[in-house]
Amino acid sequence: MSQNVQQGATGQAIDHAAAAERYLAAWNATEDGARDKAVAAAFAEGATYTDPLADVAGHDGLAALIDGAQQQFPGFVFRPLGAVDGHHDIARFGWELVAPDGSAPVAGFDVVRLAEDGRIVSVLGFLDRVPAA
């Protein structure tokens, strides 16, 4: 079994890289209906998200947080930064927020815990690079 796919407690395979891809797709979904679907695909119903700037729970809280980030950084896109590292039901991965001009003023990494179905149940986020205020 590859480093990014492991057996869960019930024997179901957990694909860490696929979970990170769904996570970034949710952050990049810009229309309400598409965002709601992407959030539901990436996160378990009661998922929690905590970083230095936010602490939210549930699909509605996550969708509102993502919408706020998109309003603050219009036209920006989240992309992966490096490989996804995972074991058991935990994964960590880096990301950066890329501007339309190709610069990436914001970067960080997240540690996530996954449910048996591969959706995220909790996110602990860290910001490594933020724009000067």
N, C-alpha and C positions, 0 to 999 in steps of 0.2 A: 504494500500500500504506500502511496506517495506521502511525502511530508504534509501535504495540504489536504489529504483525505484520510480520515481515521474512523474507526468504528465507535459509535456512540454506545451508551450503556445498554440499549436494547438491541445492539448489533447493526443498527442503521448507520450507513456511512455519513460522515459529516465532512463536507467539502468547504474548507476554510476559504480558499480563493474565490469560490462561487459566492460565498456569503459577503466577502468584501466587494465583489463586483456588483451585487444587488444593492449593497449599502451606498456605493458611489452613484449608482443609477438613480436611487431615491433622491440623493442630494442634487442631481443634475436634472431631474424632472421639473419642468417649468410651468406646465399647465395644471390647474387644480385636479382634474380628473386623472390625468396621467400620474401626478404626484401621489394622489391617494392610493392608486394601484401599486405604484412602486414602493411606497411606504409599507403597505400590507404585504407585499412580496418579500421585503427585506427584514421586517420587524415583527416579532410576536405581538399579540394584542396589547399586553401590558408592559411592553418594553420601556426601559428607562434610559435616559441619555444625560450624562453629566460631563461638562467640561468647565474651564475657568469662567466662561461667560454665561452658561445656561445649565438648567437642571429641570428637565421635563420628563413626562411619562405619557404613554399611550400614543396611538396613531394620530389623534388630533393634535396633541402637544408636539409630536415630531414634525408633522406637516406644517404647523405654524412656525416652528423653529427654522425649518428649511426655507419656507417662504420669506421669513425675515432676512435670512442670509442672502437669498437671491435679490431681495430689494436693496440690501446694503451693497451688494456687489453685482450689479446688473451686467449680464453678458459674460460673466465669469463661469468657468467650468472646473469641477473637481476632477482630478486625475490621480491614479495611483503613483506612489513614489516608492520604488523598490518592490521587493517580493513580499508576499503574505507569509507570515510565520505562524504556525498553529500547532497545538497539541490538545488532545482530549476535546473539550467543548470550548476552548479558548483560542482566539486568534488576535494577532496584532499586525498592523499595517500602517504604512506612511501614506500621506496624501499631500497634494498641494492644490491651491486654488489659483487657476490660471486666467489672467486677464485676456481680453480680446487682442492685445498687442503681443501676447506670448510671455509676458513677465508673470512671475508667480510670487506676489507679495505676501501670501499667507501659506503656511505649511504646518503640518503637525502629524501626530500619529494617534491611533485609537487602539484600545484593547477592548475586545468584544467577547461576550459569552453567548454561546449558541444553544438553541433548543434542539431537540432530537430531529426536528424537520429542517434544521439548518438556518432557521430565521434567528435574528438577533434578539436576545432577551435583555441585555444590558450593554451600554457603551460607556467607557471611561475615556474621554478625549483629552489630549494634551496639545498645546499650541507651541510650536518651535520657532515660528517666524510670523510676526504680525507687523502691519504697517505702523509707522510712527504716527502718533496722534497729533 
